[in-house]
Every structure is written in C-alpha cells, then in structure tokens.
Amino acid sequence: MTPQMARPASHLRPVGGGPGDGMRGPDAFRGDPGGDPRGRPYQPPGAQAYAPLGGHRPNPAASAGDHELPRFTMTVNGGLRAPGAVGSPAMLKGLTPELNGLLREAFTPTRPKQQLNSLFIGRTDTLKRIISAIEEERAHVILFGDRGRGKTSVANAIEKIAGQAGYLSLKLTCSAELSFEDIFRHFLKKIPSTYYRSGIDNPFASRRSFTSFNELLPEGGFSVTELNEVLSGIHATHVLLILDEYDRVTDEDFRNKLAELFKNLTDSSIPVTLLVVGVAENLDQLLGKHPSIQRSLVPVHLPLMTDVEISRLINAGAENAGITFAPDVVDRICEFVRGLPYYAQLLGLHAARSAVSRGATQVEREDLAYAVTRCLQEAERGIVDSYARALAAERRAELEDVLLGCALCPADSYGTFDPKDLAGPNGAEPSREALEILERLCREDYGGILAPVVEPGWTRYRFRNQMMRQYVLMRQAHERGQI
C-alpha cells in the first residue's frame, strides 16, 4: 500500500472534489478520539468509541432564487397562470407534545414529500426541465436515477404544479402484479366523461351516457390502438399520467405496449403526456431497447443534491419543528450523505429525536453520533452482508482503507469515480495493490460492492448499490472514532 492509503482515514483524502458534486473537502473525517456520550449499543467488531466532530466550515449561502419553485407558465386553456406562492404551514416554536409528529413531517426518510411547502427543498433545475418537456416540447418524460434520491418526491411536486396549471394529473405506483390493462383502466376510471369530445366523426358519439373514460374500452383485454382511440376523445384538458416505480414492472409485454403507446400518442397529437419514474442507471434499463420511441421521450436523470440543498433540507425541517441544528452538525451530515436526501432525512430525524429526548432544542454532536448508530442498525440486510463479505479476508485494514477511499472519492452524477482519485494530494498514481483490491471488490465472493465502468484505455468504478457509499462512510467513521 502507498502511504496515502494507510490508516488513519485522514490520509484517504480524495482530490478533485468540487461544489455541486455532492462531495466534501479533505477534512471529511477529521475528529478527535473521545468517549461515547450516549452509551448506545451498536458496536461492530473493532468499533471504537464516539468522538467529537471536526471544526466548523460554513456553508455557502443559497441565492434567493433557489427558494422559488418553478411553475408552468401557461394554463391548459392558454391563459397565463396567476402569480402566487404555495402556502406553507405556520412555524411552531418551542417543544410541544406534538413535536414528534412535527419531526416526522419534517424528516421523511421512508416516504416522499407529499406537499409543496417550505419542506420541499431544491430540485429546481430538474423541475424546470420536466415542465419544459411537458409544456413546450409536448414530449413524454422518463425520470430515472438511483434509489434514495427523491424521484417520487419530484413526481409528487410535478403532479401538484401541473394541477395548479389546469392539467388533470393522475399518479399510480406500479407493481409486478399489475398488468398494462390494469394500470390504464385505473387511469381511465379517473377521467370523467365531462372531458369527452363528442362529434359525428367520433366512433363513441352515439353512446347516450357514461361516467368515466374506462367505459369506452371494450370488456376484458384491449389493444394499444383501442386505448389510443379512447384517449383521442379527451377534450378541454391535458392529462398527465405519472407511472411511479416503473422499475417494478418485469413483464416484457407491458414494456412493449408502453413503448407503442408512447409512439401512438405522439403521432396522434393527443393531449396526454406520460411521466415514467423508476430506479435505473440508464434509459434502457427502464424501457428496454426501443429506438423508435427515442424521439418521443425526454430522459431526465435525477442527480445528487448539492451540499447547499442538503443544508437547507436539514434546517427547514428543524425550523418546522421549532429546533435548530448546530452548524458543524449540518456540515457533518453533508459529509456523510454525499448528496443523498434519504440519508439526510434519516440522520436528521434520529438526531433531532435524540436532542428532544434529552430536553434540548439544539441538535449537537452527541445527537449525530446516536443518529449514525441508528442508521447503521437499520441498514439494509443486503448492504450489511456485502460489506461483511468484502472485509472477511486477510489484510482487512488494507481493504477497509481502499473501500473508504472509494467512498471519499468525488463522483459524477451517476456515482462513478476515477480510481486515480484514490491518490494523495501529490497526484501519484494509485498503487498496484490498491487497483488489485478494486478488482477484488467487484467479485461476488467479496460482496460485489463495486461495478466496473469500462472506458477506452481506463476503467472507472461505481458502487453497485449507491447507498453503500454512505454506509461505508458512517461505518468507518464510527469504527475509527471520528464522528
């Protein structure tokens, strides 16, 4: 191992990080050894006691424009929408019996944001891109990215924003049990007959009365062409259909039918737009290979949040609950979560609860230590098992160093990092031993933690499960006494 890869963790400082990539600077694991102030039970093999945080580094201030949610500029009927901000709940000050409920509303790691209020933070560029695709380009949208990035929260925001502009926005969470017919019958049941365009050229004009568009479909199964004909009867609105968690769909026939529907809706200029949301590294993983529909789609990859957005997320939740987070605690959360809102919400929730339980109104470093412990206890079984397999070998210390170095490396919006960034500040090439360990960590018998990204003349890497990065950072900080 090179000197840069030796313990302690402070020698594993990646180079090349910058604002906006979700990475922190070289002081990511600076801290002094210390005792566990809370005496919490989690102590993995070789674990050390908790330690105080490092020095505080102020966050850059967010510009005032970042707080303004983007809006559709035109209503469906062609009129300009009236200006006005979405209201936010009154801020409650002080500790109350309802504080736990407020914390649950402020920090939502297990469920997406449902409302457009002061707790919906960031994603301005993503919202603008989706709105532009729907409103100006009349294109269907695919929103994709790794787990924990807040895709469903973004989809919920689009549903609300589109509704404010007069769109009929309908959302459904997919599952492997639902067929293509099940999902679109569900949608059509929610489109009332008041939006039906009747006329002598319409094959359904002779029907006397019906309640919803579902009644226009034939009994039993139906073809994509028949669905397209029914949707062509929509009048006086624009329908936005949101299919969330589309990665759950495994039926190839479903995917083929959806691809055909994309093309038919576009070719027919029908006022129906599809927003498909799912976990994926690329478009092909969600939709398969259908080159003919590429022109009908706008792919939108959801990036990691910036440190400024993560800081705002934590502080907005704290303000909603009438408490505060010490600035150095916010900084440390940013270092741990690397732009992933799921872990920011989870650390924020547990740390806030810890502070409240000891009668404090400010979250301090001891509360963050407790929150890290809880996150490690609640980590997915697959992540814990992969981590254990990766380190269940000789030279464990070297394996830990390289694994931590990978977690500290600056990464692009897809989570891919360059092994050259494992080098120290002098820019030396990573050692042959370090590169061998990287290859080993890609093997299933070593947990399959990493996945190679092969490029001409060089190989980069990414964590196979992107949440492994945050687990490694918290686990290693805990075990090295550097929280």
N, C-alpha and C positions, 0 to 999 in steps of 0.2 A: 504493500500500500504506500502511496505517496504521503508526505507529511500533511497535505491538505485533507486527506481522507481519514486521518487518525482522529481518535477521540480527544478532547470533548467535542460536543456538537458545534461549538462556536467556530471550529475550524472548517465547517462544512458550508461556508457562505457562498452561494451561487453568485455569479457575476452576470450583469446584463439586464437585471430586472428594471422595470420602469413603471411609472404611473399608468393605471388603466389596464394592466395585465393581471390584476388581482394578486400580484406578488408583493412581498415586503422586502425591506432592505437587509443588509448584512447583520443587523442586530436581532435577527428573528428569534434566537434562543439565548439571549443574554439574560442572566439572572444569577443570584447568589444562593448557595445552598441554605436550606432552612428547614424548620420542623413543620409538621402538618398541623395547622391551627384548628382543623375541624375533626380530625381523627376518623376520617371516613374509611370504609372497609376495603375499597379496591386497592390491592397491592399485587400486581403481577410479579412473576419471578424476576428477581433482580431489581425490583422497584425501589426507588429512593423516596425520601420524604418530599413534601411540597416545598416550594421555595417562593420568595417574593418575586415580583415582576422586575423587569429591567426598567431603565429610565423612560420617561415620557417623551414622545415625539409628537408634536401637534399635527392634526390632520389638516390638509389644505381645505380652505373654505369652499363650499359649493356655491355656484353662482345662483342668483335669484331665479333665473330662467329654468333651472333644473327642477324647481318645485312646481312648475306649471305643467299639468297633464296635457298632452296633445289631444286635439279634437278633430272629428270630421268637420270640414269647413262648410259642407253643403248638406242640407237635409234631403231626404229621398225625393220630396216633391219639388226640389230645385231651389228652395229658399235658403238664405243664409241662416245658420242657427244663431240663436241669441247668445251673447256672451254671458258668462257666469261660472263661478267655481262650484265644484261639487262640495257640498257641506261636509264638515267633519264634526264628530261628537264633541260635546263640551269637555274640556280638560278637567279632570278631577284632581284635586290637590289633597295631599295627606294620605295617611293609611286609613282604610275603611274595611269593614267586614267583606266588602265585595272586591277587595284588591286582587285576590287570587283569580277571580273571573276576569278582571281587567288585564292581568298579566297574560291570561290565556288568549284574550282577544288581541293583545299587543304582539305577542310572540307566538307564531303558529307554525311550528316545525312539521306537524303531522297533517296539516290541511292548508290548502291555498287560501290566499286572501280573497274574500267574497265581495268586499265593498270598495268603492272608490272614495277614499278619505285620506286623512293625514298619515295613515299607517301603510298606504301603498307607496313604496319608495322606488325611485329610479325607473329603469327600462324605457326611458323617454325615446331613445333612438329606435328601439325595437317597435314600440307602439306606433311611431311615426311611419316606419317602413310598412307595417301591416296595413295601416289606414290608407296610405298612399296606394298600395297594391289593390285594395278593395275599391276605393273611391275613384281613383284616377285611371288605373290600368284595367279595372274590371277583371282582375285575374284572381284565380284561386290561390290560396296561401298554404304552405306547409311550414309549420313552426316545429323545429326539432332541436335536440340538444341532449346532454347527459342528464341523469337524474339529479334532483335536488336544486336545479337552477331556477325553478319558479315558472315553468311553462304554463301550468294550469292557472296560476295567478294572473299571468299575462292574458291568457284566453278569457278569463273572467272579466278582466278590465276591458278587453275589446268588446265583449258581449254588452257590457254596460254602456260604453262610449257609443257603440253603434246604435243601441236602443235610444239614446238621447238624440240621435240624428234622424230618428224615424225608421230605422231598419227594424224588421221583425227578426230578432236574434234568438236562435234556438240552439241549445247545447246538450250534448249527450256524451256520457262516458262509455267507451267501447269495452267489450269483453269478448273472450273467445267463444262464449255461448251464444252471442247474438249474431244472427245472420244479416246479410245485406238487406234482405226484405224486412227483418225485424226493425232495424235501425231507421230505415226510411219510412216505414209505416208509422213509427213513433213520431218522426218529424211531421209527417203529413197530417196526423191527428191534431197537431197544434197549429196548423194553418187554417184559420176559419174560412168559411165559404164567402165571407164579405170581401175577400181578396180575389174572388174568381171573376175572370173576364169572360162574359158570355157573348155570343155572336153567331151568325149563321155559318161562319167558317169554322166554328169550334165543334168538334165531334161530341162534346158533352153538353152542348147548349140546350138540348131537348129535355134534360133532366129537370124535374119540377123543383126539387129542393134537396139540399144536403147540408150537413153541419160542418164537415171538415173535408180537406182535400183527399184524405185517405179513402173516402167513399167513392172517389173517382177511379181508384185502382180496381182491377179485376180481383175476384176472390182467389185466395191461395197465392201461388207464386206469380211473379210478374217479371217482365224483361226490363232492361235498362231503357230501351226505346219507349216502352209504355210509361215508365216513370218520367222520362223526359217530356212526353206529351202532356202528362198531368201537370208537371211543373210549368209548362209553357202557358198554362191558363192563369198564372199569377199576374195580378194587375194591382196598381196603386200602392205598391210597396216594393221593397227589395229585401229578400230573405237571406239571412246569414246563418248557415248551418255549421256548427262547430262540433267536430268529432274529436273528443279528447281521449288520450291514452290509446291512440290508434295502434301502437306497437303491440297491444294485446291481441290484435287480430292475426290469426295464423292461417286462416283459410285462404288459399291462393285464388279460389273462385271469387271471394269477396274482393280481393285486391284488383283482380282483372275487371270486375264490374265497376268498381270505383274509378279506375283509370278510364274506362269507356264513358262513364258519366261526366268526368271532367271534360273530356273532348266534346261530348254532345252538348253540354250546357254552354260551352264557349262558342261552338259553331252556330248554335241557335240563338245566341244573344238573349238568353233567358235571364231574368232578374234574380238569379240565385247564385250565391257565392259560397264556396266550401272553404272552411278553415280547418285543416287537419293538424292535430298536435300529437307528438309522440317522442319517446326516447329513442334516439338514434345518433350515430356518428355521421351519417350522410343520408342523402335522399333515397338512394336505392334500398337501404335497409327498411325504410317505411313503405315504399310504394312498389318495390321491385323495379325491374328494367322495362320501362315503357317509354321509349324515346319519343313516341308520337305525342305525348301529353306535356312534354317539357315546355313548349311554348305557352301552354295554358296555365302554368304554375309559377309562383314566385316563392322560392325557398328562402326561409328566414331562420338562420342559426342563432339560438339564444346564447350570448356569451356570458362569461362570468361577470359578476358585478364588480365595480371598482371599489377601492377602499373607502372613498368618499361616500358612495351609496351604502356600503355596509355600515359605516359610522352613523349615517342618517337613519338607517333602519333601526339600529340599536337605540339611538337617542329618542327617536319618535315613539318607540314602544315604551321607553322609560317615562317620557313626558305624559303619555296617555295614562299610565298607572300612577303618576304622582311621585316617582322616584327619580334618581339620577344614577348614571354610571360614571365612576372615576375615569378621567381621560386616558390614563395608562391602561385601564382595563379594556376600554374600547379599542385602543391600539393593539392590545394583545389578542383580542378576539379577531381583529382583522388579520393578524399574522397567522392564526390558527386556521381560519376558514378559507383563506385564499380565494375570496370572491364568491363562495358558495352560500347562498342565502339560507339553505336548510340548516346548516350547522350554526350560522349566525343566530337564527331563531332559537335553536335548541340551547346553545350556550347562554343566550340572553335570558331565556325562560328559567333555566336552572339557577343561574347566578342571581337573578332577581328574587326568586323564591328563597334562596339562601339568605340574602340580605334581609328580606322581610321577616323570615323566621327568627332572626336574631334581633329584631326590633330596630333595624337600621333603615334609613331612607336613601342611602347611597351604596351602590354595589362596589365592593372593594376586591383586592386581590385574593383574599381568602375565599370569597364567594366564587370567583372564577375557578380557583383550584377545585372547589366542590363540583362546579359545573362540568369541568373536564372529566372528573371521576365518574360522574353520572353518564356522560357521553360515552366513555369507554365501556361502562357496564351495559349500556343499551345498544351497543354497536351490533350491526347485522352479523348473524352467525357466520355467513359466508366470508365476510371480511376478516373476522377473528380467526377463522380456520386457515384462510390463505396466509395471513400474517404468521401464524404459528408454524405452518409448513415451510414458509420461506426461511425462517430462522432456526429450524430444527436441524442443525448441522454443525460441523466443526467450523471454527473461525466465525462464531456468531457475532463477535464485536465488529469484524470487517463487514459482514453482511448488514448489520444494523447501520453502520456508517454510510455505506453506499445507498441503502434504502432511504435513510434520512436525507442524504444528499439529493436523491431523486425528488423527494417531496419538496425540498427547498428550491429546486431549480425553477427559474422563470419558465412559464409555459405559454403557448399561444391560446387562442380562444377555444381550441379543440382539446386542450390539455396536453399537447405534445411538447416534449422538451428535448433539448440537444444535450447529449452526454458530455460535450465539450464544456458545458456549464458546471460540470462537477469539479472542474479545475479551480484552483485558488485564484486570488486576485492577480497573480502574476501571469495568468493566462496559459499556464502549462497544460499540455495535453493530459487527459486522464490516463492513469496507469493501465497497463495491460491487465493487471489483476482486477481493477475496477470494471473494465469492459467485459471481462470474463464473468464477473458477478452479475452484470446487467443481463447477459445472455442467459445465465442460470436462472435469474428471477423471472424469465419468460417461460420456463418449463413448468409443466403441471406438477411434477414432483417437488417443485419449490414454490408451490402455491399459485403459479401462473399470474403473479401480481402485475407484471408488465406485459405490454404488447409491442412488438417492434413495428415501426413505421418506416418501411424500406424506401429509400430515395436513391437516385443515381449517385453512386460513389460514397454514400453515407447512410447510416441508419439512425433514426431518432426513435424515441420511445414515448409511450403514454401509459398511465395506469389503466389496467383493463376495466376495473371498477373505479370511476373517478372519485368516489367517496373514500377510497383507500388513502389518498394523499392526506386528507385531514386527519384520518385515524392515525397514520404514521406520525404526523406532527404532534398530535396530542399525546399519543402513547410514549413516544421518545422523550418529549418534554417532561412528562410525568416521571418516567423511569430515571431520567438524568437529573431530576430535582431542579428543573429550570422553568417552572410555570411562573 
